[in-house]
Amino acid sequence: MELRRVVVTGLGTINPIGNNIAEYWENLKNGVSGSDKITHFDASKFKTQFACEVKNFDPMAHFDRKEVRKLDVYTQFALVAVKEAIEDAGFDLEAEDLTRAGVIWGSGIGGIKTFLDEVTGYANGDGTPRFSPFFIPKMISDIAAGHISMKYGFQGPNYGTVSACASSTHAMIDAMNYIRMGKADIFISGGSEASINEAGVGGFNSMQALSTNNDEYKEASRPFCKTRDGFVMGEGAGALILEEYEHAKKRGAKIYAEVVGGGMSGDAYHLTATHPEGRGAINAMKMALNDANMKPEDLDYINVHGTSTPVGDIPELRAVQSVFGEHAYKMNISSTKSMTGHLLGAAGSVEAIASILAITNSTVPPTINHREQDPEIDEKLNLTLHTAQKREIRAALSNTFGFGGHNASVILKSFTE
């Protein structure tokens, strides 16, 4: 059957360098670091004492007191980002057939703060179970999708995707495919995460996954740099409105970009480490190109996973060179995690938004904090170091890879009639 076209008509975000799309783009193109000392809890005894927190977020500015009690922070972030995206898309929801509108929302961990608070409260008590009736419905990783659908009345496919750091890219690809196949006309897609707390930081510290560069925390997220020592944890949400092209055209919607292909694979290799030669990443990127019916030379920019871990960055670049060959030297590559930190399950959506904004503004956001060339990285690759670069971007690819060997790649294309 002939697949329908899928376009992006609305964007929303709240993340460590922007509480809305305009602020996010301004700081992205200017290379602003979102890393700072942790304020969410006393981290003085932790190996890592810094993170990329969302700044100046007051839940009471968005929700009433009862709602705040019922919503974990990851769901609060989701609803804030979705509100901006819905308003940006300019829907008259009363005129829409909401049985043809769905929600697919990703989160790697969900309500870990709620879990931490409830279990700690029980452990510090006398053994009598005094759990909140909101404990389970605040914590579970699908509940953000549920809240979004209830708030806007979307009655189409509705669920959460959980695949670690690939979660929100998987959500986008699923939404794209539902629209392509005619099973829906509109999707709210994206992801959110709020894991900067004792359990989140302590857990990732114990795995030796986080940077411990407490003396240089502003520049600690340094993808591709020889001195990188782990990722910097981020938090927030990214929301995208995906819509069938004819439906968007009929209502006169503005169109940011077209979603043209997605690839998903498994490393089948290691619990947390990427395959050394980027086997799963290669498969995901090739699938995305095939799905989009595009050749490697049709792409101009890759927003890489690029977490700033010693073992992760090199295999991804090897995979890029394997897939793109000589064309890899003609593309721009950058890791916006150098600014936002790693938003875990929300990373894919926030970075897909960065890729879309790069396309619409003909500007590649930089990889900041790079200091020293890693001898294992081909110095001829254009990693867009230090400052943004102007160029026409016909199409961009965004990579996200998660613990468990989950890989997802999505291709976003400059929109043309």
N, C-alpha and C positions, 0 to 999 in steps of 0.2 A: 504494500500500500504506500501511497505517497505521504511522507511525513510533513506535518504542518510546521511552519516557522515559529520560533520562540524568541521573543524580544524582552528586554529589560525596560520597564517603564517607571520604576520607583526605587529609590535608595534611602537607607537610613542606617545610622550607626551611633554607638556610644562606645568609645574605646580610650586607651591611655593617652592618645594625642588629639582627641576631638570628641566633643559631646554631640556633634551633628556632622553632616557631610561637608559643609563648607569649612568648618574648623579642621576637620580631618585632612582635607585636601591641602589646605594652606600649610599645615605642619608637615605633611608628607613631602610636598615639593621643596620645602625649606630644610628638610633633614633634621627635624626636631626630635630629640630623644624623650621618650615617655618614662624613662627609668628614674626612680627616686627611692629614698628610704621607705620601708614599709610603715604604714600608719594604721593598718587594719588591726594589728595586734602587736604585742611586745615581742619583737624578733631578736632581741639582744643576745639570746643564748643559741640562736640558730646559725648554722653554717652560712646561710644566705640571709642577708638582712635588708634586701632591696627587691623591688619588683616594679612592673609597669602597671600601676593602679589607675583606675578611672579617677579623674580629678573633679572636685566640686560637684559631686553627685549627692543630691538630697532627695531621698525617695518620697518625702512628704510634698515635694513640689510636683510630683507626678501621680501620687496615689493617696487615698484617704487612709486614716489610721487602721481601719479594719482590713483594707487590702494589703497594707504593709505586713500585717501579722500573718496573712495567708500566703504571701509570695516570697519564696527564696530570692536572693539577690540575682541569681542567674535568670530567673523569670522576670524580675523587674527590668533588668537590662534588655531582655527580649522585647518586652512590651514597649519600652521607650524607643528602641530602634524601629520597631514595626510601625509605631504611630507616625514617625517621620516618613517612612517609606510609603505608607498608605496616603498620607497627605501629599507627598511628592507626586504620586501617580495620578492624583486628581480624580479619584473614583466618585461617582454618584452610586453608592452602594444600594440605595433603594431601587435603582434601575437595573441592577444586575441580577442574574439568576445565580443565587449563592449556592445552589446545589452543584454548580459548575466551577466553584471556587474552593481551593484546598489550601492546606498548610502542611509543609514538611519542614521540621525544625531540628537542627542538630545540636547535641551537647555531648562532650566526652565524659563528663563526670556528673553533671546535674547539680542537685542541691547538697553539695558536700558540707556547706556551712550549717545547714539545718541538721544534717546527720550528726555532725560534730557536736553541736549544741545539745541535742536531745540525748545522745549517748553519754556525753560528759555529765549532763545533769543527773542522769540515772546513776552513773558510777559514783558520783559524789553524794548520793543520797543514802538512805538506810536500807535499800534493796526493794523498797516499795515502788512498783512501776507507776510513774506519773508522767506519761508521755502525752504530748499535745495531740489533739485530734487532727491537727494540720500536719503532723510529722510526715506521714507517708505521702500525702498529696502535695506537700511542699518539696519533697526530696526527689521524687522519681524523675528520670531524665526525659520523659515524654510530656511532662505536665505543662511546659512552656507552650508546646504546640496546642495543647488543649485550651489553655487560657487565651491564646491568640484567636483560635477559631470561635470561641464563645464570645469574645469581645466584639468581633466583626461579623459574626453570623455565618462564617464560611462553613458550608455543609458538605463539601467534596472530600476527597481523600485527606486524612488527617492523622499524622503520626510523627514520632521522633526517630532520628537516625543516631546511632551510637557506634562510632568506629574511631574512637580516640580523636586524634588531631585531624582526621579526614572527615569527621562527622558532617560538617556543614557543606563541604563540597559534594559529598554523597547526597545530601538533601537537595542541592541544586540540580544535580544530574537526574535524580529521580523525578523532580518536578518538571524538568525539561522533557523527559520522556513521556510522562503522563499527558502533557499538553500536545506533544508531537503526535501521540497516538489517538488524540481526540477524546480523552477521558476527562478533560477539564479545560477551562479557558484561562483561568487565573490561578496563580499560586503565590502565597507568601512563603518565601524560602530563606534560610539563613541559619544562624547558630548563635549561641551565647554560652558564656562560661564565667564563673565567679569562684575561683579556687585559691585566691590569695588569703589563706588562713593557716592556722597551725598544722592541720592535717595535710593540706595541699603542699605547702612549702616543705614541711618535715618529710613527707612521703617522697617527694621528688629529690630532696637532699639525700635521703638514704640510698637512692639509686645512683647518686652522683651524676644526675642529669642537669642540675642547675649550676650556673656560674656562681662562684663564691668570691668573686672579685669585689669585695666590699669597699676597698679603697678607691676604686674607679667605677662606681656603680653606674654613672651616667653613660659610660662608654663600654659597659660590660657585654652588651649584645653586639658582637662583632663577627658576623658571618664571613666565612672564607679567610679570615685573618689567621696567621700562624699561631697567634697567642690566644685564640678563642678557648674557653674552658667550660662551656655549657650554655644552656639557654636561660633567658630571663623571663620569668612568668608574667603573663599579661592577663587582662580580664576585659569583659565587655561583650558587645554583640554587633552583628552585621545583618541587615535585612534587605532582601531584594524582592521586588515584585516582578515575577515572570508572567508573561502574557502571550497568548496566541496572536500572531501578527495581525490578521484580519480583524480580530476583536479589538485590538489596540487602535488600528487604523480607523475603524468605524466610529470610535468614540473620540477621535482626535487627540490621542495621547502623545506626549513627547516620548521619543525612543532614544535611550542611551546607547544601546548596543544590542547585538544579536548573540544568543547562546547557540552555538553551532555544533558542539561536540563534547562528549565526555568519555573518559576512559577510567576503568576501575580494575585493580589487580591485587593479588596477594604475593608477598615476598616468599611465603612458605619457608622461612629461614630462621628467624630468631624472635624472641619475645619482645625485645625493645630495639635491637640494632638493625639498621638498614643493611640489605645485602651489599657486600663490598663492591660489587660491580654495578650496583643499581638495577638488578634484574627486574624487580617489580616496577620500579619507576620507568624503565624502558618500555615495559609492556603497557603501562597506563598511558604514557604519552603517545605511543604508536596507536593504541586503540582510539584515543581522542582524535588524532589526525584522521584515521580511517573513518570514524564516525562523522567527522565534519567534511569528509571528502576533500581534504586539503593536503597539500604537499608541505614538507618541512620549510621550504623557502617562502611559503605564504605567511609565515609568522615573523613578527618584528620584535616581540618582547616576551620574556618569560619572567613571571613573578614566582621565583622558586620557593620551595619549602624553607631552605636556608635557615636553620634554627640556631646556628652558632655552636653546635656541638662538635667535638673533635672527630667523632666517627660518622656524623651524618652528612656534612656538607660536601665532602669529596665524592662519595658515591653518586650523589645527585648530579654533580657536574659531569662526572664520567658518563652518566646516563644521558644527559643532554647532548654530549658530544657524540655518543653512539647513535642517537636518533637523528640529530641534525647535521652531522658531518661537518663539512667545510662551512655550511651556512651558520653554524654556531658562532663563528667569528664575526658575522655580520649583524647579529641580533644584539639587543640590550638584554642583560640579565640583572635582576636586582632582588634583594631580600628586604622587604619592608618590615620584617621582624626586627631589623636593626633599630627601628624606631618604636614600634608598638610592643616589642616583646612577643612572646609566643602565647596566643590566646587559646591554645589547645583546641577544643571542639569548635570554637568560633573563628579560628584562624582562616579557614577556607573562605568563609563569607566576607570577612573584613578584607582579605587580600584579593578576592574577586572584585570587590568594590574598588580597591586601589587600581586594579587592572583596567576596569571600565573608565575610571577617571583619567587614567593615563591615556587611553584611547581618545576620549572626548576632548582632552586638553593638549594632545600631541606632546606629552611630556612624560618621560620615564622617571619615576621617583628613585632616589638614590639608595645605595647601600652605605650607611654611615659607619663610623668608628673603626674602619679598616686601618691598620697600622703597618703590618709587615706581610710581605708576600709569602704564602705557603708554597714551598717548592713542589708539593704534589698537585698544585692547581696550575693549569695552563695559563700563563700570564697573557696570552693573546685573547683570552675571553674578555669581553667588555662587561665587567661586573657593576658598571655605573657607580663607581666609587665616589663618595664624598658629596657630590652635587648632582642635582637633577639634570637630565639632558633632553633637549628638544629634538623631536623627530616625529614623522608621521608613523602612526601605528595602525596598520591595517587589521591586525589580529594579534591577540595576546593569549598566552597559555598560563594558567595558574595551577601550581602543584601543591598538594597537601598529602603528607604521609603520616600514619599513626602507629603507635605501639600495637603489636600484634601483626605487623606487616601489611596494614591496610593502606592502599595507595589510590589516590584519585586525582585526575587531571581534567580540567575543563577549559574549553577554548571559547573565547569571547571575541566577537568580530565587530569592526566598525560597521554601523548600519547603513545599508543602501536599499533603495526601493527594488 
